């Protein structure tokens, strides 16, 4: 589940912050991706919901449910399909443009070396309502992960391009995220800064920050929550889960 909390004075303002986390994330609640992929035979189910605060009247009625399914059917290549549905500030239903991503693992994090991956994805213009975009958006990114016993650092660098009756625009994507497993236990804290939106090439390069927590409830289920804020003071809350399913026998 992922919660969206941004000022709901205008829907456009809400969506500008809301849609940034739409990229495939193997390590929720990060906006940055990690240099790793699912194990062969696994499917990672990521679900999150979002809430936005009202103007002094409690939470606005603008929840958005998002779902991503990631699986690796052949060694080193992961596929992710994602989308979102909800209601905008006027109570009208909206469907976010669906996303398809391919991610390859170049180097796994092991023995002090970083994990290095490469991803390419597309947001197709098949959404409806105020949360949808008429543009086709394509992005590519290189995520890196440096792992220690209790601390991991994720770095992202990429590019996003959009087409709407011709070339729309292009923008840089960048992010840095730090996670710390307290005492090596099931609870971890995260802090990150991210700029750019892989679902909207026209969104610019406005930085966002996030502080959050992730709890490993079981080997297959993790729960998370985070507060994301722009440097102008707009903010959102997200809460979600990642459920790992074994679809077929893993390679040994």
N, C-alpha and C positions, 0 to 999 in steps of 0.2 A: 504494500500500500504506500501511496505517496501523497502527501498533503501539500497543496499549493496555497501559499499565503502572500498575497501582494495587495496593495491598496486597490479596492474595486471602484475607484472613482470613475475609471473608464475601462472597458473590456480590453481595449488595445493595450493599455498599460499592464493589465493582468497577464495577457497572453505573451507579451514580450519577455516576461520573467518566467512564465509557466512552461513555455515550450523548449527552453534551453535544455532541461534534463531529458529530452526525448531520445537522445542517442542511446545506443546499446551500452549498458553498464554491467560489467561482470562483478562489480564490487559495490553495490548499493550501500549507503545512499549517495555515493560520489556522483558528481556530474562528470568528472574526469573518468576515463576508461583505464583499464589496467593492461599490462603486457602479458596477458594470459588468456587461455580459452578453456571451454568446458572439456572434461575428459571424454574420450571416445565412448559412445553409448549413453551419455548423459543428456538430459534436457534440463536446462535452468529456466524455471518459471518465475518471472519477476512481475509482481503486481504492486501498484501503489496508488494512493489517492491523495488529493490535494485540497486544501481549504484556503480561503482568502478572508482576511479580517474586514469587517464592515467599517463604516464611518462612526465608530463609537457605539454601535448597536449590536455588538457581538459578531459572530462569524457570518459572513455573507453566504447565501445559498448558491454556491458555485463550485460544487465538487466535480472533480474530473477523475475518472478511473482509467488507468493505463495498464497495459499488459504487453510483456515481451517474452517471447519463447526463443531460446537459444539452444542449439544442439550441434554436436560434432559427430558426423557419421563416418568421416575418414580422418586419419591422423593429420593434425596440423591445420584443419580448416573448419571454422565454425560459421553457422548460418543463424541469423537472428531476424525474426519477424515481429513487428511491434505496431501498436496503435493506441488510440485513446478515444473515449466517449464521455460526454457529460452535458452540463447545462451552463449557458453563459449567464451574464449578470441580469439579463432580461427574462431568464427562465426558459429560453429556447434551447432545444437540443443541438449539440454540435459534435461532429466527428472529426478528429484530427487526421491529417494526411497519414496513410499507412507508410511504414518504413521497412525496408529490406536491406540487410547488411551482410557482407561477407568479411570475415576476419581470419587472417592467417598468422600463425605463430612462427616467427623467425628464430627465436632463441628463448628457451625457458630459463627462468630465474633459478639458478642452482650454483652452489659453491662460491657465492660472492659475485657472480656475474649477473647482469640485469636481464630481466625478461623483456623481449622486444617483439612487438606484433605490428601488423599493418591491417587497416580496415578501409573498406570503401562501401558506401551505402547510398540509397536513394529514398527520398520522400516523394511519393507519387501524388499528383493533384486530384485525389479521389475522395477527399473529405467533403463535409457539408457543414453549413452553419458558419457562425462568426469565428470559430476556432480553426477553420480550414483555410488553406492558401491555394490560389489558382496556379501557383508556380510549381514546376518540377525542380526539386533541389537535390544536388549530388554533392557528397562530401568524401574526403579521404583524410585519414589520420594515422599517425605513428604513435602508439602508446608505449611507454617504457615503465618498468617497475623494478625498483631496487629494494630487496628484502633483507631484514635483519631478524633477530630472534623475536623481538616484540614490536619493531617499527618497520613500516614499509613506506616508500615514497613513489608516487605515480606522477609521471610527466607526459603531457600530450602536446603534439604539434600537428596542425593539419590545415586544410583549406576547404571552403564551401563555395559552391557556385549555384546560381539559380537561372532558370529559363522560364519566361512567360511571354509568348509571342516573340521569341528571340532571346539573346543573352540578357540576363537581368543584371547581375552584379556578382562580385566575388569578395570573400572576406577571410581573414586569418582566423583559425581556431587555436586556442592554447589553454593549457591548464596545468596546475600543480596541486597535488593532494597528498597529505600526510596522515597515516593511520598508526595508532598506537594501541596494542593489545595490553591492557593493564595487567601487569604481572604475568603475562602469557595466558591469561584466563579467557573466558568466553565473551567478555565485554571489551569493546574497542571504541576509542574516540577517534573522530576524523575532523580534519580542518583542511580547507582547500580554497583556491582562487581559480576562477575559470572565466574566459572571455570568448565571445562568438557563439553562434547558434547554428548547429548543423542542420536544423530544420527550416531555417530562414536566412538566406544569403543577404537579405536587405536589412537584417537586424543590427548590423554594425559590430563593433568590437568593444562593447561595454562590459567592464569586469563585474563579476559577482563573487561573493564569498559565502562559504557555508561552514557551520559547525554542527556536528551530529554524533550519534552513537549507533553502534551495531552490536546486537547480541546474538550469539550462536546458541540457539535453543537446543538443537540436536545437530548431528552430523549432516542432516539433509535440509534443515530449516534455520534461516537467520531472519531476525527482525531488526528494523532500523527506523530511525527518525532523524530529521535534520531541519535546521532553520537556515534559509538562504536569504541573502540581503544584497541589494545593489548599493553602490557607494552614495546614491542619492537618498537612501533611507527606505526605499520600498522593500518589502520583505514577504516571504512566504514560508509555510511549514509543509514538510512532506513526511509521510510515514509509509513504510512498505515492508515487503517480505521477499525473500528468495527461497524457493523450494526446488531442490535438486532431485530429479527422478532418474532412475536407471532404466532406460528403454530396452537395452539389450546388453549382452555380456561385454565387458570391457576387454580391450586388448591387454595382454600381459607382456 
